[in-house]
């Protein structure tokens, strides 16, 4: 089998889920900022993890989780394992984050990475989960998308349980979270979570945190490679997508709940961000309906595509 394997979004044909093996795929040799969550399963060997400004030793039977825009790389040719990248929409658009009871232990606003060593007793469980995820990707059948979401949820829950059992926290997460800028960034993300429905401007969050807009913007750019406006927009868009997919609320009501004065401005905002109107987005996700013109696949760093650009980039050897 040739790697990487990936699935594309039915909305814009961008890559929503990627599965690969290293060292066959050299995707982890250089640090890059991805707009996706990353999960790394170290199956064999030992080496070094370079995460932002520090280096940490890693060994086999270790699970690594990283938030989007978190730069990391692995240094050792003898390392063997699996890496998965998935867009936030792949997981969080389908189910509310709170429905994954242990999710906050792995991915949260308070830490951007997790480092979990899996004991020998639990190894078969995690090996089987990754095998099932790989099988789900290469098997094009009804419910493929939902099956991957289910396995991903199980993986996060089991990883959280392993963390609670071992009481082991990532040393690099702790060291990064103690910096002054990291604390401000955590406060900003918490503030956005609490106020995104009524505060849409960077100046409003700068005032809440008692820092200048310029200083706050510099911190966000340094750590997230984004603007404050982009972070606010992502949170608004995430909630909009959840509401459109999970509820029967009229678009006008969703717009009002998210702080828009009318449906027109919300629809214009949503289409600018998601490339589809709210109604068409809802119909495409639920029923596969809509007269969509097929667009070229939008390629992200480290996410190569096959020559045909098909929905499933895999082949058997």
N, C-alpha and C positions, 0 to 999 in steps of 0.2 A: 504494500500500500504506500502511496505517496502522500507526504505531508507538506503543508498543512491542509486540514479539512476545515471547511467553513460553511456557514449558512448566511444567507443574505436577507435583509429586511424586505417584506412585501410592500413596504411603503416607498422606499427610494432606492432599493437595491444596494444599499451600503452594507458592509459586513457587520452582522450582529453577534455572531458567535464563531470563535476560532479554536480549533483543537490541534495541537502539534506535539511532537516528541523531539527532545534534544538528546544527544548532539546532532541527530539527523537534520534538524532544522536549526540553523545558527542564529535564531532570532534573539537570543538572550546574551549575546556576546558584547553588545554595545548598549549602553543605557539610552533609552528613549522615553519620551513622555507620550503615553497613549491616552486617548479619550475613552478608555475602557477599563473595567475592572480586570484584574489579572489573578489567576490562581496557578501556583507552581507546586508540583508534587515531585520531590527529590526521591527517586527510587534506589539509586546506587551512587556510590562515590562520596567524596567530600570536596569542599572548595570554599570559595569566598563569595559572599554576597556584598555587592557595592550598592548601597542605598543612600541616595542624596550625597551627603558629605562624609560618610563613614563606611568602614568595611567590617564585616562580621563573618565569623566562620560558620559554615553550615555542614550538615552531614545527611546521610540517607535517612529515609523515613520522616522527612520534614515537609510540612505543608506551609506555603507562604501565600499570603493574601495581600493584594495591593489595591488601593483606590485609584481612580483615574488621575492622570497627570503626575503620578509618583514615579520618578526615574529610578530604575534599578537594573542591575546586570549580574550575571554569574560568571565567575572566573575559575575555570578548570575544565580541561578537555575530557576528564574522566567522569564527569557528572552525567548521569542518565536520569531521565524523567519525563514529565508531561507538563505542558504549559497550556492554559486556557485563557482566552481573552473574551469578554462579553460586554456589549454595550449596556449601559444602565437601563435603557428602555427594554432590553430583552427580558430582564427579570422584573423590574419594578413597575412597568406598565401593566403587567398581567395581574399581579397581586400586590396588595398593600404591604409595605415593608414590615409593618407591625404584625402581620400575620405569620411571619417567620419568627417564632418566639425567641430564638437565640441569636437572631441576626445582629443585634447591637454589639455582641461580643466579638464578632469577626469584622464586619464593616460598620463603621459608625462615624458620626461627626467628630468624635473626640480623638480618634486615632486613624491614621492613614494606612496602617499596615498591621499584619498579625503574623506571628511566627510560632508554629505549633509542631512539637515533636510527637509522633504517633508511636505508641507502644506496640510491642510484638503481638499482643492479643488482638488489637484493633486493625492490624495491617490487612488481613483478608477483606475486611469490610470496605476499607478505602480503595484497595486494589479493584475490588468488584465494582464499586461505584464509578470509577474512571473507565473501566471496561464497558459498563452499561452506557455511559455517556458517549463513548466512541462509537459503540454499536448504534446508538440512536441517531448519530450524525450521518452515518453511512447508509442507514436504512430509510429510504424515502417512502413514507407511508402516512396514512391518516393519523393525525395527532402527533406528528413528529415534533413540532414546536412545543406543545404542551408537555410532552414526555421529557424533553430536555429541561424545561423549567422545573418540573417535578424532581428530577435527579439533582439539579443544581440546588434546590431548596434542601433536599436531604443531605447533600454534601455540606452545606453551611451549618445545618443543625448538628450533624455528627461532629464536625470540626469544633463547634462551640462546646459540645459536651466533652470532647477530648481536652479542650482548654480548661474547662472547669474541673475536670478530674485531676489534671496535672498542676493546676494553679500556676502555670508557666506563662508569663507575658513576654512579648517580644522585646529584647533589650534595645534594639534600635528604635522601636516605637517610643519607648519611654524616654530615651535620650533626646529624640527630636521634639517630643511634645513638651519638654521643659523649657524650650527657648521662648524668649519674649514674643517673637513674631508668630511662633506656632500657637501661643496662647491667644493672641489677638485673632488669628485665623479661626481658631475654634469658636471664639466668641462671636465672630462674624457669621459663621455657618449656623450657629445656634440661633442667632438673631434672625437670620433669613428664614429658618424653619418656623420661627414663631410669628414673624411679621410679613411674610412675602405676599399675603393677601391684601394688605393695605399699604405697604411701603414698597415702591418700585424704583426709587431713585437712590444712587450710591450715597448722596449727601445725608439722607435720612439715617442710614446705617452708621455712617461716620459720626453723626451726632449721638447716636445711641451708645457708641463705644468710646466717645470722647477723644477721638483722634481726627486728624485732618483727612479730607478725601484723598489728597495726594499721597500721604503716608499709607493709608489703607490700600489704595490702588497699587502702590509699589509692593506691599507685602503679598497681595493676591497674585500679582504678576510673577513675583519671585517663586512662590510656592506652588501655584496652580497653573501658571502660564496662561492666565485668563484675565479678563477685566471684572470689576465688581458687577457691572451690568450683566455680564455673561452668567455669573453665578446666580444672580437674582432671576434672570430669564430661564435658566435651567430648572430652577425650583418651581417657577410658575408653570412651565411647560410640562414638567413631570406630573404635577397635580392635575393639569388639564387633561393629559393623556389618560391618567387613571380614571378620572370622572367620565370621560367619553367612553372608555372601554367597560368600566365596571358598573356604571349606573345608567338609568334611563332618563336622567335629568335633561331638560331642554337646554340647548346651547345658551340661550339667554340667561338662564339661572346659573349655569357654570361661569359665564362671563361675570355676572354680578358678584358671585362668591369669591372670585379671584381679583376683585378690585377694579374691574373695567366698568365704565359708565354705560356702555351699551354693547350689544351683540356685534355690531359692525366693527368696532375697534378691536374687540377680542378676536374676531375671525381674521381680520387683517394681520394682527400680531401673530396668531397661531400659524397662519399660512406662511408668513415670512420665516418662521422658525422651523416648521415641519414640512413645508413644501406642499401641503394639502390643506384644504378647508377642514374645519372641525367635523362637519357632517361626513365628508368623504373619508376622512381618517377613521371615524367610527365604523363606517360601513366596510371599509377595506379590512380592518382588523377582525371584525366579527364575521363577515360573510364573504370576504374576498371580492366584494363588489366595487364597481367604479371604473370609469373609462380612463385608466392610467396609461400614459405612454411610457413604455419601458425606457428607463434612463440608463446611462453607462454606470457601471459599478464604481462607487467612490472608494478609492483605495486609500487605506490608512498606512502609516509606517509599520513595517514588520508584518504586513498582511498581504502577501502576494496572492494573485489570482491566476486561475488557469486561462489558457488562450481562448476558450469558448465563453468564459464569463458566466457559466451556468450557476444555478442556485446552489448546487452542492459541488464544491470543488474537491473531488476525490476520484481516485482510480485504483484499480486492483492490479497488482503485478504478479 
